Amino acid sequence: MCEANAYLVETDSKSGESNEILLMEAVDKVEPDEDGILLISIFGEQKFIKGHIHSLSLVDHKVYIKQ
Amino acid sequence: MCEANAYLVETDSKSGESNEILLMEAVDKVEPDEDGILLISIFGEQKFIKGHIHSLSLVDHKVYIKQ
């Protein structure tokens, strides 16, 4: 199965370091709209996140979202 | 490996039917910016596509892009 984990990427304004906060595991569907992104897991769990897709790293099973 | 195929989704304005046009196989990285989306395959091939991410279906290994 090729589900991914979705992470929120936050950049510390002082240090410039990036943190990854796990939003949802086992994400199957990702559906962006104007206000944010709907994440749907392989179990049917849904989560709506304000933000946009920053990048995908599919071989690493990672979806990065930024606010 | 969990690379995906990237498709351009086109909707026929007359019939309303959607067509999927294969843009790139074996996509690893997807990096949206203001003007479009950079696709990078597992082989290092790069392709820049004007458009935005319409949706992802990760279990089906599909990235849908719309212009």
Backbone of each chain as nested JSON, in Angstrom:
{
  "chains": [
    {"id": "A", "residues": [
      {"number": 1, "name": "MET", "atoms": {"N": [0.847, -1.201, 0.0], "CA": [0.0, 0.0, 0.0], "C": [0.88, 1.248, 0.0]}},
      {"number": 2, "name": "CYS", "atoms": {"N": [0.416, 2.264, -0.694], "CA": [1.261, 3.439, -0.851], "C": [0.657, 4.691, -0.242]}},
      {"number": 3, "name": "GLU", "atoms": {"N": [-0.015, 4.513, 0.865], "CA": [-0.475, 5.683, 1.604], "C": [0.739, 6.45, 2.145]}},
      {"number": 4, "name": "ALA", "atoms": {"N": [0.501, 7.714, 2.549], "CA": [1.599, 8.561, 3.032], "C": [1.214, 9.172, 4.371]}},
      {"number": 5, "name": "ASN", "atoms": {"N": [2.185, 9.785, 5.002], "CA": [1.896, 10.592, 6.178], "C": [1.885, 12.061, 5.773]}},
      {"number": 6, "name": "ALA", "atoms": {"N": [0.952, 12.818, 6.364], "CA": [0.868, 14.254, 6.072], "C": [1.472, 15.034, 7.229]}},
      {"number": 7, "name": "TYR", "atoms": {"N": [2.351, 15.963, 6.901], "CA": [3.042, 16.77, 7.904], "C": [2.787, 18.253, 7.648]}},
      {"number": 8, "name": "LEU", "atoms": {"N": [2.651, 18.998, 8.745], "CA": [2.648, 20.456, 8.661], "C": [4.088, 20.935, 8.811]}},
      {"number": 9, "name": "VAL", "atoms": {"N": [4.54, 21.745, 7.857], "CA": [5.902, 22.285, 7.919], "C": [5.84, 23.675, 8.531]}},
      {"number": 10, "name": "GLU", "atoms": {"N": [6.513, 23.865, 9.634], "CA": [6.576, 25.176, 10.271], "C": [8.019, 25.636, 10.308]}},
      {"number": 11, "name": "THR", "atoms": {"N": [8.231, 26.899, 9.932], "CA": [9.585, 27.446, 9.983], "C": [9.681, 28.427, 11.143]}},
      {"number": 12, "name": "ASP", "atoms": {"N": [10.621, 28.192, 12.01], "CA": [10.839, 29.082, 13.153], "C": [11.379, 30.418, 12.642]}},
      {"number": 13, "name": "SER", "atoms": {"N": [10.666, 31.512, 12.96], "CA": [11.046, 32.809, 12.397], "C": [12.375, 33.308, 12.967]}},
      {"number": 14, "name": "LYS", "atoms": {"N": [12.748, 32.853, 14.168], "CA": [14.025, 33.293, 14.753], "C": [15.196, 32.472, 14.21]}},
      {"number": 15, "name": "SER", "atoms": {"N": [15.102, 31.149, 14.391], "CA": [16.247, 30.294, 14.032], "C": [16.239, 29.904, 12.557]}},
      {"number": 16, "name": "GLY", "atoms": {"N": [15.067, 30.018, 11.897], "CA": [14.974, 29.594, 10.513], "C": [14.864, 28.09, 10.348]}},
      {"number": 17, "name": "GLU", "atoms": {"N": [14.834, 27.364, 11.485], "CA": [14.733, 25.899, 11.407], "C": [13.308, 25.455, 11.073]}},
      {"number": 18, "name": "SER", "atoms": {"N": [13.219, 24.356, 10.33], "CA": [11.911, 23.822, 9.979], "C": [11.546, 22.656, 10.898]}},
      {"number": 19, "name": "ASN", "atoms": {"N": [10.296, 22.654, 11.337], "CA": [9.764, 21.528, 12.094], "C": [8.673, 20.845, 11.298]}},
      {"number": 20, "name": "GLU", "atoms": {"N": [8.592, 19.532, 11.431], "CA": [7.516, 18.76, 10.794], "C": [6.586, 18.237, 11.886]}},
      {"number": 21, "name": "ILE", "atoms": {"N": [5.317, 18.625, 11.795], "CA": [4.325, 18.16, 12.767], "C": [3.4, 17.174, 12.065]}},
      {"number": 22, "name": "LEU", "atoms": {"N": [3.306, 15.965, 12.59], "CA": [2.475, 14.936, 11.953], "C": [0.997, 15.309, 12.07]}},
      {"number": 23, "name": "LEU", "atoms": {"N": [0.32, 15.4, 10.921], "CA": [-1.107, 15.738, 10.9], "C": [-1.971, 14.48, 10.807]}},
      {"number": 24, "name": "MET", "atoms": {"N": [-1.583, 13.565, 9.942], "CA": [-2.378, 12.356, 9.742], "C": [-1.494, 11.257, 9.153]}},
      {"number": 25, "name": "GLU", "atoms": {"N": [-1.688, 10.041, 9.646], "CA": [-0.988, 8.883, 9.087], "C": [-1.892, 8.192, 8.063]}},
      {"number": 26, "name": "ALA", "atoms": {"N": [-1.29, 7.387, 7.211], "CA": [-2.027, 6.513, 6.293], "C": [-3.004, 7.289, 5.406]}},
      {"number": 27, "name": "VAL", "atoms": {"N": [-2.524, 8.438, 4.869], "CA": [-3.36, 9.273, 4.004], "C": [-3.466, 8.626, 2.614]}},
      {"number": 28, "name": "ASP", "atoms": {"N": [-4.7, 8.513, 2.144], "CA": [-4.93, 8.017, 0.772], "C": [-5.227, 9.187, -0.151]}},
      {"number": 29, "name": "LYS", "atoms": {"N": [-6.329, 9.896, 0.102], "CA": [-6.744, 10.982, -0.789], "C": [-6.403, 12.352, -0.206]}},
      {"number": 30, "name": "VAL", "atoms": {"N": [-5.98, 13.255, -1.088], "CA": [-5.674, 14.638, -0.726], "C": [-6.408, 15.513, -1.727]}},
      {"number": 31, "name": "GLU", "atoms": {"N": [-7.3, 16.375, -1.227], "CA": [-8.128, 17.196, -2.128], "C": [-8.049, 18.66, -1.719]}},
      {"number": 32, "name": "PRO", "atoms": {"N": [-7.162, 19.42, -2.376], "CA": [-7.061, 20.853, -2.059], "C": [-8.282, 21.625, -2.565]}},
      {"number": 33, "name": "ASP", "atoms": {"N": [-8.699, 22.64, -1.812], "CA": [-9.654, 23.615, -2.354], "C": [-9.167, 25.009, -1.961]}},
      {"number": 34, "name": "GLU", "atoms": {"N": [-10.006, 26.024, -2.14], "CA": [-9.534, 27.394, -1.934], "C": [-9.086, 27.66, -0.496]}},
      {"number": 35, "name": "ASP", "atoms": {"N": [-9.788, 27.071, 0.459], "CA": [-9.532, 27.4, 1.864], "C": [-8.516, 26.486, 2.526]}},
      {"number": 36, "name": "GLY", "atoms": {"N": [-8.322, 25.3, 1.98], "CA": [-7.432, 24.364, 2.641], "C": [-7.397, 23.034, 1.924]}},
      {"number": 37, "name": "ILE", "atoms": {"N": [-7.095, 22.001, 2.687], "CA": [-6.861, 20.685, 2.105], "C": [-7.631, 19.633, 2.884]}},
      {"number": 38, "name": "LEU", "atoms": {"N": [-8.405, 18.833, 2.178], "CA": [-9.092, 17.708, 2.805], "C": [-8.208, 16.476, 2.699]}},
      {"number": 39, "name": "LEU", "atoms": {"N": [-7.882, 15.883, 3.851], "CA": [-7.104, 14.644, 3.908], "C": [-8.051, 13.497, 4.258]}},
      {"number": 40, "name": "ILE", "atoms": {"N": [-7.952, 12.4, 3.53], "CA": [-8.777, 11.224, 3.817], "C": [-7.844, 10.024, 3.954]}},
      {"number": 41, "name": "SER", "atoms": {"N": [-7.913, 9.355, 5.094], "CA": [-7.018, 8.21, 5.335], "C": [-7.584, 6.949, 4.694]}},
      {"number": 42, "name": "ILE", "atoms": {"N": [-6.756, 5.899, 4.667], "CA": [-7.213, 4.611, 4.128], "C": [-8.324, 4.012, 4.985]}},
      {"number": 43, "name": "PHE", "atoms": {"N": [-8.511, 4.53, 6.214], "CA": [-9.581, 4.054, 7.095], "C": [-10.849, 4.894, 6.944]}},
      {"number": 44, "name": "GLY", "atoms": {"N": [-10.817, 5.906, 6.066], "CA": [-11.981, 6.755, 5.845], "C": [-12.035, 7.964, 6.759]}},
      {"number": 45, "name": "GLU", "atoms": {"N": [-11.065, 8.082, 7.652], "CA": [-10.998, 9.251, 8.538], "C": [-10.748, 10.508, 7.712]}},
      {"number": 46, "name": "GLN", "atoms": {"N": [-11.444, 11.606, 8.024], "CA": [-11.275, 12.848, 7.27], "C": [-10.766, 13.959, 8.175]}},
      {"number": 47, "name": "LYS", "atoms": {"N": [-9.907, 14.802, 7.623], "CA": [-9.401, 15.94, 8.378], "C": [-9.236, 17.102, 7.403]}},
      {"number": 48, "name": "PHE", "atoms": {"N": [-9.769, 18.278, 7.77], "CA": [-9.609, 19.452, 6.914], "C": [-8.562, 20.372, 7.539]}},
      {"number": 49, "name": "ILE", "atoms": {"N": [-7.554, 20.708, 6.754], "CA": [-6.423, 21.495, 7.238], "C": [-6.343, 22.788, 6.444]}},
      {"number": 50, "name": "LYS", "atoms": {"N": [-6.281, 23.928, 7.134], "CA": [-6.027, 25.179, 6.417], "C": [-4.583, 25.186, 5.947]}},
      {"number": 51, "name": "GLY", "atoms": {"N": [-4.373, 25.532, 4.696], "CA": [-3.013, 25.568, 4.165], "C": [-2.982, 25.114, 2.724]}},
      {"number": 52, "name": "HIS", "atoms": {"N": [-1.777, 24.935, 2.227], "CA": [-1.591, 24.493, 0.847], "C": [-0.495, 23.428, 0.812]}},
      {"number": 53, "name": "ILE", "atoms": {"N": [-0.46, 22.672, -0.28], "CA": [0.563, 21.64, -0.41], "C": [1.913, 22.306, -0.659]}},
      {"number": 54, "name": "HIS", "atoms": {"N": [2.851, 22.081, 0.224], "CA": [4.197, 22.629, 0.065], "C": [5.001, 21.752, -0.895]}},
      {"number": 55, "name": "SER", "atoms": {"N": [4.958, 20.431, -0.687], "CA": [5.639, 19.506, -1.589], "C": [5.23, 18.077, -1.255]}},
      {"number": 56, "name": "LEU", "atoms": {"N": [5.544, 17.172, -2.169], "CA": [5.32, 15.741, -1.962], "C": [6.656, 15.035, -2.132]}},
      {"number": 57, "name": "SER", "atoms": {"N": [6.873, 14.035, -1.307], "CA": [8.028, 13.157, -1.475], "C": [7.461, 11.738, -1.414]}},
      {"number": 58, "name": "LEU", "atoms": {"N": [7.061, 11.238, -2.58], "CA": [6.223, 10.033, -2.621], "C": [6.994, 8.776, -2.236]}},
      {"number": 59, "name": "VAL", "atoms": {"N": [8.251, 8.689, -2.647], "CA": [9.047, 7.504, -2.298], "C": [9.248, 7.436, -0.777]}},
      {"number": 60, "name": "ASP", "atoms": {"N": [9.304, 8.615, -0.13], "CA": [9.407, 8.668, 1.335], "C": [8.042, 8.637, 2.025]}},
      {"number": 61, "name": "HIS", "atoms": {"N": [6.96, 8.557, 1.241], "CA": [5.588, 8.515, 1.801], "C": [5.27, 9.792, 2.587]}},
      {"number": 62, "name": "LYS", "atoms": {"N": [5.655, 10.935, 2.049], "CA": [5.439, 12.173, 2.795], "C": [4.714, 13.228, 1.971]}},
      {"number": 63, "name": "VAL", "atoms": {"N": [3.7, 13.832, 2.59], "CA": [2.989, 14.986, 2.036], "C": [3.249, 16.151, 2.989]}},
      {"number": 64, "name": "TYR", "atoms": {"N": [3.845, 17.227, 2.479], "CA": [4.159, 18.386, 3.309], "C": [3.156, 19.503, 3.035]}},
      {"number": 65, "name": "ILE", "atoms": {"N": [2.584, 20.017, 4.11], "CA": [1.587, 21.086, 4.008], "C": [2.12, 22.309, 4.746]}},
      {"number": 66, "name": "LYS", "atoms": {"N": [1.877, 23.47, 4.173], "CA": [2.321, 24.71, 4.807], "C": [1.12, 25.636, 4.993]}},
      {"number": 67, "name": "GLN", "atoms": {"N": [1.139, 26.414, 6.073], "CA": [0.009, 27.322, 6.313], "C": [0.336, 28.737, 5.882]}}
    ]},
    {"id": "B", "residues": [
      {"number": 1, "name": "MET", "atoms": {"N": [8.37, 0.422, -3.81], "CA": [8.495, 1.856, -4.116], "C": [7.1, 2.456, -4.332]}},
      {"number": 2, "name": "CYS", "atoms": {"N": [6.964, 3.679, -3.882], "CA": [5.639, 4.277, -3.922], "C": [5.586, 5.521, -4.796]}},
      {"number": 3, "name": "GLU", "atoms": {"N": [6.33, 5.484, -5.861], "CA": [6.201, 6.562, -6.83], "C": [4.793, 6.519, -7.451]}},
      {"number": 4, "name": "ALA", "atoms": {"N": [4.397, 7.637, -8.098], "CA": [3.054, 7.72, -8.673], "C": [3.147, 8.161, -10.131]}},
      {"number": 5, "name": "ASN", "atoms": {"N": [2.05, 8.098, -10.826], "CA": [1.966, 8.694, -12.152], "C": [1.233, 10.035, -12.039]}},
      {"number": 6, "name": "ALA", "atoms": {"N": [1.696, 11.014, -12.811], "CA": [1.049, 12.33, -12.803], "C": [0.203, 12.472, -14.06]}},
      {"number": 7, "name": "TYR", "atoms": {"N": [-1.038, 12.892, -13.87], "CA": [-1.979, 13.047, -14.973], "C": [-2.492, 14.48, -15.028]}},
      {"number": 8, "name": "LEU", "atoms": {"N": [-2.688, 14.969, -16.24], "CA": [-3.397, 16.222, -16.443], "C": [-4.879, 15.903, -16.61]}},
      {"number": 9, "name": "VAL", "atoms": {"N": [-5.723, 16.54, -15.806], "CA": [-7.162, 16.327, -15.899], "C": [-7.759, 17.421, -16.767]}},
      {"number": 10, "name": "GLU", "atoms": {"N": [-8.384, 17.041, -17.849], "CA": [-9.056, 18.003, -18.731], "C": [-10.541, 17.676, -18.781]}},
      {"number": 11, "name": "THR", "atoms": {"N": [-11.371, 18.706, -18.623], "CA": [-12.813, 18.503, -18.704], "C": [-13.318, 19.064, -20.028]}},
      {"number": 12, "name": "ASP", "atoms": {"N": [-13.993, 18.232, -20.794], "CA": [-14.564, 18.666, -22.076], "C": [-15.719, 19.624, -21.787]}},
      {"number": 13, "name": "SER", "atoms": {"N": [-15.615, 20.849, -22.343], "CA": [-16.614, 21.866, -22.023], "C": [-17.985, 21.531, -22.595]}},
      {"number": 14, "name": "LYS", "atoms": {"N": [-18.016, 20.74, -23.668], "CA": [-19.316, 20.371, -24.244], "C": [-19.952, 19.2, -23.501]}},
      {"number": 15, "name": "SER", "atoms": {"N": [-19.218, 18.089, -23.427], "CA": [-19.809, 16.875, -22.861], "C": [-19.688, 16.823, -21.341]}},
      {"number": 16, "name": "GLY", "atoms": {"N": [-18.757, 17.626, -20.783], "CA": [-18.532, 17.57, -19.343], "C": [-17.712, 16.369, -18.907]}},
      {"number": 17, "name": "GLU", "atoms": {"N": [-17.272, 15.55, -19.867], "CA": [-16.471, 14.373, -19.522], "C": [-15.027, 14.765, -19.197]}},
      {"number": 18, "name": "SER", "atoms": {"N": [-14.444, 14.036, -18.265], "CA": [-13.053, 14.281, -17.889], "C": [-12.116, 13.3, -18.582]}},
      {"number": 19, "name": "ASN", "atoms": {"N": [-11.002, 13.831, -19.08], "CA": [-9.959, 12.985, -19.644], "C": [-8.706, 13.089, -18.796]}},
      {"number": 20, "name": "GLU", "atoms": {"N": [-7.985, 11.99, -18.676], "CA": [-6.714, 11.989, -17.966], "C": [-5.598, 11.79, -18.988]}},
      {"number": 21, "name": "ILE", "atoms": {"N": [-4.674, 12.759, -19.024], "CA": [-3.531, 12.668, -19.94], "C": [-2.276, 12.42, -19.105]}},
      {"number": 22, "name": "LEU", "atoms": {"N": [-1.577, 11.331, -19.386], "CA": [-0.379, 10.999, -18.614], "C": [0.728, 12.014, -18.876]}},
      {"number": 23, "name": "LEU", "atoms": {"N": [1.223, 12.646, -17.808], "CA": [2.3, 13.637, -17.927], "C": [3.655, 13.015, -17.641]}},
      {"number": 24, "name": "MET", "atoms": {"N": [3.712, 12.205, -16.593], "CA": [4.987, 11.594, -16.206], "C": [4.739, 10.346, -15.368]}},
      {"number": 25, "name": "GLU", "atoms": {"N": [5.535, 9.321, -15.622], "CA": [5.475, 8.109, -14.82], "C": [6.545, 8.155, -13.741]}},
      {"number": 26, "name": "ALA", "atoms": {"N": [6.364, 7.348, -12.71], "CA": [7.388, 7.146, -11.666], "C": [7.795, 8.454, -11.005]}},
      {"number": 27, "name": "VAL", "atoms": {"N": [6.794, 9.285, -10.672], "CA": [7.066, 10.575, -10.035], "C": [7.414, 10.345, -8.565]}},
      {"number": 28, "name": "ASP", "atoms": {"N": [8.515, 10.954, -8.13], "CA": [8.888, 10.907, -6.715], "C": [8.525, 12.225, -6.044]}},
      {"number": 29, "name": "LYS", "atoms": {"N": [9.144, 13.325, -6.497], "CA": [8.935, 14.617, -5.851], "C": [7.991, 15.503, -6.665]}},
      {"number": 30, "name": "VAL", "atoms": {"N": [7.142, 16.234, -5.955], "CA": [6.218, 17.19, -6.562], "C": [6.367, 18.491, -5.789]}},
      {"number": 31, "name": "GLU", "atoms": {"N": [6.748, 19.559, -6.493], "CA": [7.012, 20.83, -5.816], "C": [6.249, 21.962, -6.493]}},
      {"number": 32, "name": "PRO", "atoms": {"N": [5.074, 22.296, -5.941], "CA": [4.292, 23.398, -6.525], "C": [4.947, 24.746, -6.241]}},
      {"number": 33, "name": "ASP", "atoms": {"N": [4.863, 25.682, -7.188], "CA": [5.173, 27.077, -6.883], "C": [4.103, 27.946, -7.52]}},
      {"number": 34, "name": "GLU", "atoms": {"N": [4.342, 29.251, -7.586], "CA": [3.278, 30.157, -8.033], "C": [2.825, 29.891, -9.464]}},
      {"number": 35, "name": "ASP", "atoms": {"N": [3.776, 29.539, -10.326], "CA": [3.462, 29.421, -11.748], "C": [3.062, 28.02, -12.173]}},
      {"number": 36, "name": "GLY", "atoms": {"N": [3.424, 27.021, -11.389], "CA": [3.135, 25.662, -11.811], "C": [3.727, 24.65, -10.864]}},
      {"number": 37, "name": "ILE", "atoms": {"N": [4.004, 23.485, -11.392], "CA": [4.42, 22.368, -10.551], "C": [5.647, 21.701, -11.163]}},
      {"number": 38, "name": "LEU", "atoms": {"N": [6.673, 21.522, -10.345], "CA": [7.849, 20.78, -10.782], "C": [7.684, 19.32, -10.397]}},
      {"number": 39, "name": "LEU", "atoms": {"N": [7.752, 18.434, -11.402], "CA": [7.686, 16.995, -11.171], "C": [9.087, 16.423, -11.338]}},
      {"number": 40, "name": "ILE", "atoms": {"N": [9.502, 15.578, -10.415], "CA": [10.812, 14.925, -10.508], "C": [10.597, 13.426, -10.363]}},
      {"number": 41, "name": "SER", "atoms": {"N": [11.044, 12.674, -11.351], "CA": [10.834, 11.226, -11.321], "C": [11.915, 10.539, -10.494]}},
      {"number": 42, "name": "ILE", "atoms": {"N": [11.713, 9.252, -10.223], "CA": [12.72, 8.487, -9.473], "C": [14.024, 8.352, -10.258]}},
      {"number": 43, "name": "PHE", "atoms": {"N": [13.992, 8.651, -11.563], "CA": [15.191, 8.601, -12.392], "C": [15.888, 9.961, -12.477]}},
      {"number": 44, "name": "GLY", "atoms": {"N": [15.313, 10.98, -11.806], "CA": [15.892, 12.311, -11.814], "C": [15.399, 13.193, -12.944]}},
      {"number": 45, "name": "GLU", "atoms": {"N": [14.527, 12.647, -13.795], "CA": [13.937, 13.436, -14.888], "C": [13.06, 14.54, -14.288]}},
      {"number": 46, "name": "GLN", "atoms": {"N": [13.147, 15.747, -14.85], "CA": [12.351, 16.865, -14.345], "C": [11.42, 17.39, -15.424]}},
      {"number": 47, "name": "LYS", "atoms": {"N": [10.224, 17.775, -15.002], "CA": [9.27, 18.361, -15.929], "C": [8.502, 19.455, -15.18]}},
      {"number": 48, "name": "PHE", "atoms": {"N": [8.416, 20.644, -15.79], "CA": [7.648, 21.726, -15.168], "C": [6.322, 21.879, -15.904]}},
      {"number": 49, "name": "ILE", "atoms": {"N": [5.235, 21.827, -15.146], "CA": [3.894, 21.85, -15.72], "C": [3.15, 23.072, -15.194]}},
      {"number": 50, "name": "LYS", "atoms": {"N": [2.575, 23.865, -16.078], "CA": [1.707, 24.949, -15.603], "C": [0.421, 24.343, -15.067]}},
      {"number": 51, "name": "GLY", "atoms": {"N": [0.017, 24.757, -13.892], "CA": [-1.211, 24.226, -13.325], "C": [-1.095, 24.094, -11.822]}},
      {"number": 52, "name": "HIS", "atoms": {"N": [-2.089, 23.446, -11.232], "CA": [-2.102, 23.25, -9.78], "C": [-2.532, 21.812, -9.491]}},
      {"number": 53, "name": "ILE", "atoms": {"N": [-2.24, 21.371, -8.284], "CA": [-2.627, 20.006, -7.904], "C": [-4.138, 19.957, -7.711]}},
      {"number": 54, "name": "HIS", "atoms": {"N": [-4.808, 19.132, -8.487], "CA": [-6.25, 18.967, -8.35], "C": [-6.565, 18.021, -7.206]}},
      {"number": 55, "name": "SER", "atoms": {"N": [-5.887, 16.883, -7.17], "CA": [-6.068, 15.931, -6.074], "C": [-4.99, 14.855, -6.146]}},
      {"number": 56, "name": "LEU", "atoms": {"N": [-4.87, 14.105, -5.049], "CA": [-3.969, 12.956, -4.995], "C": [-4.785, 11.735, -4.619]}},
      {"number": 57, "name": "SER", "atoms": {"N": [-4.439, 10.619, -5.224], "CA": [-5.013, 9.341, -4.828], "C": [-3.825, 8.397, -4.654]}},
      {"number": 58, "name": "LEU", "atoms": {"N": [-3.29, 8.393, -3.433], "CA": [-1.967, 7.791, -3.214], "C": [-1.998, 6.278, -3.315]}},
      {"number": 59, "name": "VAL", "atoms": {"N": [-3.077, 5.661, -2.82], "CA": [-3.18, 4.195, -2.894], "C": [-3.245, 3.745, -4.363]}},
      {"number": 60, "name": "ASP", "atoms": {"N": [-3.836, 4.585, -5.212], "CA": [-3.882, 4.308, -6.658], "C": [-2.641, 4.823, -7.398]}},
      {"number": 61, "name": "HIS", "atoms": {"N": [-1.699, 5.416, -6.678], "CA": [-0.456, 5.955, -7.271], "C": [-0.758, 7.049, -8.299]}},
      {"number": 62, "name": "LYS", "atoms": {"N": [-1.687, 7.941, -7.988], "CA": [-2.065, 8.954, -8.975], "C": [-1.989, 10.368, -8.401]}},
      {"number": 63, "name": "VAL", "atoms": {"N": [-1.38, 11.261, -9.175], "CA": [-1.355, 12.691, -8.887], "C": [-2.103, 13.371, -10.02]}},
      {"number": 64, "name": "TYR", "atoms": {"N": [-3.179, 14.091, -9.693], "CA": [-3.979, 14.761, -10.72], "C": [-3.671, 16.254, -10.725]}},
      {"number": 65, "name": "ILE", "atoms": {"N": [-3.361, 16.761, -11.901], "CA": [-3.029, 18.178, -12.072], "C": [-4.052, 18.811, -13.003]}},
      {"number": 66, "name": "LYS", "atoms": {"N": [-4.452, 20.032, -12.66], "CA": [-5.411, 20.74, -13.507], "C": [-4.812, 22.08, -13.92]}},
      {"number": 67, "name": "GLN", "atoms": {"N": [-5.152, 22.529, -15.145], "CA": [-4.622, 23.812, -15.622], "C": [-5.656, 24.908, -15.481]}}
    ]}
  ]
}
